[in-house]
Structures are given as structure tokens and as C-alpha cells.
Amino acid sequence: MDTQERFISQATYSVGILATAQLNSFELVELTHVSDDAARMEDSRRRGMCQCIGVVGIIGKEAALCLDVQLSESAEMSIKYAFLERTRDRIAAWRATHTDSTDWLKNLWELPDTRV
């Protein structure tokens, strides 16, 4: 198991990082989509995102990076910030479509017992 695989297995949630050859532009991609979505990958290539430079994820209570290349501290912070915004948006979207667990339990309790 390589370093990135270990990182991904330890992370609560992680995404891949695509970059341009000059390392001046980055894009976060779901790891399941890196090879599964050919159209998306072609779009990324067309925009110059030609290399996967690592992964970013949540380890413990922090955003962490596992990179194959050396980046400036500001670039690393930008990637982490974009990742945390993405994660916040995913959580908000999930919460908008799921009921509160106490409501769910109340509804479960009020279901008629059909075993009788």
C-alpha cells in the first residue's frame, strides 16, 4: 500500500487533486470519478489539468494533504480551504435531504405494529 492509499484509508473523507503542469491551477475531484467518468476527465485534460498531484482529506479533526509534489504554503492552504468549503457544501446538501434523526425516530415509534 503506497502513501496515498494509506492516507485515503485513514481519512474520514478525501478527494483527489488534479493540477496543471505548471502547478498554478488545481481542481478537486471525487476519487470514484477519477477513472469512472471519462467525459469529466476529458474536460479536465482540455483545461490543462493533466496530473494527479495527491489527495486532501479529513484526518482526525483537520484537513490534511498527501502530495507527490512540493507546493508553496499558500497553495497548500488554498487547497485545504477549497476542500473544506466543498465538504461544508456536501454536508449542507446532505442535511437538506435528510430529516433530523429525532424526527425519524419519532416517526418510527408512531408506525403501526403490523405483527399483531
Backbone as JSON, one array per atom type, in Angstrom:
{
  "sequence": "MDTQERFISQATYSVGILATAQLNSFELVELTHVSDDAARMEDSRRRGMCQCIGVVGIIGKEAALCLDVQLSESAEMSIKYAFLERTRDRIAAWRATHTDSTDWLKNLWELPDTRV",
  "N": [[0.85, -1.18, 0.0], [0.67, 2.13, -0.97], [1.72, 5.5, 0.02], [-0.36, 7.4, -0.46], [-2.59, 5.7, -0.64], [-2.67, 4.69, 1.98], [-3.17, 7.09, 3.34], [-5.74, 7.74, 2.3], [-7.19, 5.56, 3.29], [-7.15, 6.13, 5.99], [-8.45, 8.51, 6.19], [-11.44, 10.31, 6.93], [-12.98, 11.42, 4.94], [-12.03, 12.0, 1.62], [-10.52, 13.55, -1.28], [-9.27, 13.63, -4.67], [-6.54, 15.52, -6.09], [-6.19, 17.38, -8.9], [-3.93, 18.94, -11.18], [-2.46, 21.6, -13.15], [0.31, 21.43, -15.46], [2.12, 23.4, -14.74], [1.57, 23.72, -12.11], [-0.08, 25.76, -11.2], [-2.77, 25.9, -11.08], [-5.54, 24.24, -9.68], [-7.72, 21.42, -9.15], [-10.31, 19.82, -7.43], [-11.35, 16.48, -7.2], [-13.76, 13.89, -6.95], [-12.74, 10.77, -5.74], [-13.84, 8.44, -6.72], [-14.59, 9.24, -9.2], [-12.38, 9.73, -10.7], [-11.35, 7.82, -12.54], [-13.68, 6.72, -13.49], [-15.43, 8.45, -14.82], [-15.28, 9.27, -17.88], [-15.89, 11.45, -19.6], [-15.78, 13.65, -17.89], [-13.09, 13.53, -17.13], [-11.89, 13.98, -19.6], [-12.72, 16.62, -20.03], [-11.34, 17.84, -17.93], [-8.68, 17.37, -18.78], [-8.69, 18.88, -21.14], [-8.79, 21.42, -20.08], [-6.31, 21.6, -19.08], [-5.65, 20.27, -16.77], [-3.61, 18.06, -16.06], [-2.33, 16.28, -14.4], [-2.41, 14.14, -11.54], [-1.8, 15.19, -8.41], [-1.94, 14.46, -5.78], [-3.77, 13.88, -2.71], [-6.38, 15.25, -0.67], [-7.77, 15.38, 2.56], [-9.86, 14.63, 5.42], [-8.36, 14.07, 8.37], [-8.54, 12.87, 11.49], [-9.44, 15.69, 13.14], [-8.82, 17.59, 11.28], [-8.06, 19.18, 8.13], [-5.98, 17.61, 5.84], [-3.07, 17.07, 3.8], [-1.72, 14.94, 1.27], [0.78, 14.83, -0.75], [2.39, 14.49, -3.98], [4.12, 16.28, -4.96], [6.08, 19.26, -4.34], [4.64, 22.07, -2.9], [3.9, 25.58, -2.5], [3.34, 27.1, 0.71], [1.1, 28.76, 0.69], [-0.32, 27.77, -1.53], [-0.92, 25.2, -0.62], [-2.57, 25.85, 1.56], [-4.67, 27.07, 0.19], [-5.71, 24.89, -1.23], [-6.57, 23.26, 0.89], [-8.51, 24.97, 2.0], [-10.36, 25.17, -0.13], [-11.13, 22.51, -0.18], [-12.34, 22.23, 2.37], [-14.49, 24.0, 2.08], [-15.88, 22.66, 0.05], [-16.51, 20.31, 1.4], [-18.14, 21.32, 3.46], [-20.29, 22.24, 1.88], [-21.19, 19.81, 0.81], [-22.06, 18.51, 3.14], [-24.1, 20.26, 3.94], [-25.87, 19.94, 1.77], [-26.52, 17.24, 2.09], [-27.75, 17.3, 4.61], [-29.98, 18.83, 4.0], [-31.56, 17.1, 2.59], [-32.14, 15.05, 4.3], [-34.01, 13.99, 7.07], [-34.15, 15.19, 10.44], [-32.64, 13.2, 12.95], [-34.06, 12.76, 15.32], [-36.67, 13.33, 14.56], [-36.98, 11.28, 12.73], [-36.82, 9.03, 14.41], [-39.07, 9.49, 16.01], [-41.1, 9.27, 14.08], [-40.71, 6.6, 13.41], [-41.39, 5.37, 15.83], [-44.1, 5.92, 15.89], [-45.17, 4.36, 13.9], [-47.56, 1.94, 12.84], [-47.93, -1.19, 14.52], [-47.64, -4.01, 12.84], [-47.38, -6.64, 13.4], [-49.18, -7.91, 14.97]],
  "CA": [[0.0, 0.0, 0.0], [1.5, 3.33, -1.03], [1.42, 6.57, 0.98], [-1.7, 7.96, -0.71], [-3.59, 4.69, -0.28], [-2.75, 4.7, 3.45], [-3.83, 8.34, 3.7], [-7.17, 7.6, 1.96], [-7.82, 4.59, 4.2], [-7.23, 6.73, 7.32], [-9.26, 9.73, 6.13], [-12.89, 10.21, 7.02], [-13.43, 11.78, 3.6], [-10.89, 12.54, 0.87], [-10.69, 13.76, -2.71], [-8.03, 13.76, -5.41], [-6.16, 16.86, -6.52], [-5.62, 17.49, -10.24], [-3.22, 20.21, -11.35], [-1.83, 21.89, -14.43], [1.74, 21.1, -15.47], [2.84, 24.47, -14.06], [1.12, 23.7, -10.71], [-0.66, 27.06, -10.85], [-4.22, 25.77, -11.0], [-5.87, 22.95, -9.08], [-9.13, 21.02, -9.16], [-10.6, 18.69, -6.55], [-12.24, 15.51, -7.84], [-14.11, 12.7, -6.17], [-11.85, 9.67, -6.1], [-14.59, 7.46, -7.52], [-14.81, 9.79, -10.54], [-11.11, 9.95, -11.39], [-11.25, 6.96, -13.72], [-15.0, 6.25, -13.91], [-16.15, 9.43, -15.62], [-14.39, 9.61, -18.99], [-16.2, 12.78, -20.11], [-15.25, 14.62, -16.93], [-11.64, 13.51, -17.22], [-11.52, 14.65, -20.86], [-12.9, 18.05, -19.78], [-10.2, 18.26, -17.1], [-7.49, 17.39, -19.63], [-8.84, 20.01, -22.06], [-8.49, 22.63, -19.32], [-4.91, 21.57, -18.67], [-5.46, 19.51, -15.53], [-3.01, 16.88, -16.66], [-1.68, 15.36, -13.46], [-2.92, 13.99, -10.19], [-0.63, 15.5, -7.56], [-2.12, 13.98, -4.42], [-5.11, 13.85, -2.14], [-6.63, 16.06, 0.52], [-8.84, 14.73, 3.29], [-10.02, 14.9, 6.85], [-7.7, 13.1, 9.24], [-8.85, 13.37, 12.83], [-10.33, 16.86, 13.06], [-8.15, 18.58, 10.45], [-7.81, 18.93, 6.71], [-4.58, 17.24, 5.67], [-2.66, 16.82, 2.42], [-0.71, 13.93, 0.94], [1.15, 15.31, -2.08], [3.54, 13.93, -4.7], [4.95, 17.41, -5.4], [6.27, 20.32, -3.35], [3.86, 23.28, -3.18], [4.08, 26.66, -1.54], [2.41, 27.04, 1.83], [-0.16, 29.4, 0.3], [-1.04, 26.84, -2.41], [-1.45, 24.14, 0.25], [-3.69, 26.42, 2.32], [-5.77, 27.27, -0.77], [-6.31, 23.58, -1.5], [-7.3, 22.87, 2.1], [-9.68, 25.84, 2.12], [-11.32, 24.72, -1.15], [-11.63, 21.21, 0.28], [-13.26, 22.43, 3.49], [-15.72, 24.58, 1.52], [-16.55, 21.57, -0.66], [-17.05, 19.41, 2.42], [-19.26, 22.04, 4.08], [-21.41, 22.23, 0.93], [-21.72, 18.43, 0.74], [-22.8, 18.25, 4.38], [-25.33, 21.06, 3.87], [-26.76, 19.28, 0.81], [-26.99, 16.01, 2.71], [-28.69, 17.64, 5.69], [-31.21, 19.36, 3.4], [-32.37, 16.0, 2.07], [-32.36, 14.05, 5.34], [-34.7, 14.53, 8.23], [-33.46, 15.13, 11.72], [-32.74, 11.84, 13.48], [-35.12, 12.67, 16.33], [-37.92, 13.23, 13.8], [-37.04, 9.94, 12.16], [-37.15, 8.1, 15.48], [-40.47, 9.73, 16.39], [-41.92, 8.66, 13.03], [-40.57, 5.16, 13.56], [-42.16, 4.98, 17.01], [-45.53, 6.08, 15.61], [-45.62, 3.4, 12.9], [-48.42, 0.89, 13.42], [-47.32, -2.5, 14.69], [-48.4, -4.95, 12.0], [-47.07, -8.03, 13.79], [-50.29, -8.45, 15.74]],
  "C": [[0.9, 1.24, 0.0], [1.0, 4.4, -0.06], [0.02, 7.14, 0.79], [-2.8, 6.97, -0.36], [-3.77, 4.62, 1.24], [-3.5, 5.94, 3.93], [-5.34, 8.22, 3.47], [-7.86, 6.65, 2.93], [-7.98, 5.16, 5.61], [-8.16, 7.94, 7.35], [-10.74, 9.42, 6.27], [-13.52, 10.45, 5.66], [-12.23, 12.36, 2.88], [-11.25, 12.67, -0.6], [-9.32, 13.87, -3.36], [-7.79, 15.2, -5.82], [-5.54, 16.77, -7.91], [-4.97, 18.85, -10.36], [-2.73, 20.36, -12.78], [-0.35, 21.53, -14.32], [2.57, 22.14, -14.72], [2.5, 24.55, -12.57], [0.55, 25.06, -10.27], [-2.18, 27.05, -10.81], [-4.55, 24.35, -10.55], [-7.37, 22.69, -9.18], [-9.28, 19.81, -8.25], [-11.61, 17.78, -7.24], [-12.52, 14.36, -6.89], [-13.24, 11.55, -6.65], [-12.56, 8.62, -6.94], [-14.77, 7.93, -8.95], [-13.52, 9.91, -11.33], [-11.01, 9.09, -12.64], [-12.61, 6.55, -14.26], [-15.7, 7.19, -14.89], [-15.26, 9.95, -16.74], [-14.64, 11.02, -19.51], [-15.63, 13.86, -19.18], [-13.72, 14.68, -17.0], [-11.16, 14.18, -18.51], [-11.67, 16.16, -20.71], [-11.74, 18.59, -18.94], [-8.93, 18.35, -17.92], [-7.52, 18.59, -20.58], [-8.49, 21.33, -21.38], [-7.08, 22.63, -18.74], [-4.65, 20.85, -17.36], [-4.91, 18.13, -15.9], [-2.37, 15.92, -15.68], [-2.39, 15.34, -12.12], [-1.73, 14.17, -9.26], [-0.79, 15.03, -6.12], [-3.57, 13.94, -4.01], [-5.17, 14.8, -0.94], [-7.82, 15.4, 1.23], [-8.89, 15.17, 4.73], [-9.4, 13.74, 7.61], [-7.88, 13.64, 10.66], [-9.84, 14.51, 12.71], [-9.77, 17.95, 12.16], [-8.15, 18.17, 8.99], [-6.32, 18.66, 6.56], [-4.32, 16.93, 4.2], [-1.67, 15.68, 2.35], [-0.36, 14.2, -0.52], [2.36, 14.58, -2.66], [4.52, 15.02, -5.12], [5.07, 18.41, -4.26], [5.48, 21.54, -3.79], [4.19, 24.34, -2.15], [3.05, 26.5, -0.43], [1.07, 27.66, 1.46], [-0.98, 28.51, -0.64], [-1.66, 25.72, -1.59], [-2.66, 24.64, 1.04], [-4.9, 26.65, 1.42], [-6.49, 25.96, -1.06], [-7.12, 23.12, -0.29], [-8.59, 23.68, 2.26], [-10.76, 25.42, 1.12], [-11.94, 23.39, -0.74], [-12.64, 21.38, 1.41], [-14.57, 23.08, 3.03], [-16.54, 23.51, 0.82], [-17.22, 20.63, 0.34], [-18.24, 20.04, 3.11], [-20.49, 22.0, 3.17], [-22.03, 20.84, 0.81], [-22.55, 18.09, 1.99], [-24.12, 19.0, 4.37], [-26.33, 20.41, 2.91], [-27.34, 18.0, 1.39], [-28.04, 16.31, 3.77], [-30.01, 18.15, 5.14], [-32.13, 18.24, 2.91], [-32.67, 14.92, 3.11], [-33.05, 14.71, 6.54], [-33.84, 14.4, 9.46], [-33.67, 13.74, 12.32], [-33.82, 11.71, 14.55], [-36.48, 12.6, 15.65], [-38.08, 11.83, 13.23], [-37.42, 8.92, 13.22], [-38.59, 8.26, 15.94], [-41.4, 9.08, 15.36], [-41.87, 7.14, 13.11], [-41.43, 4.65, 14.72], [-43.66, 4.99, 16.72], [-46.05, 5.14, 14.53], [-46.51, 2.36, 13.55], [-47.67, -0.44, 13.48], [-48.17, -3.52, 13.93], [-48.12, -6.4, 12.34], [-48.26, -8.69, 14.49], [-51.4, -8.93, 14.86]]
}
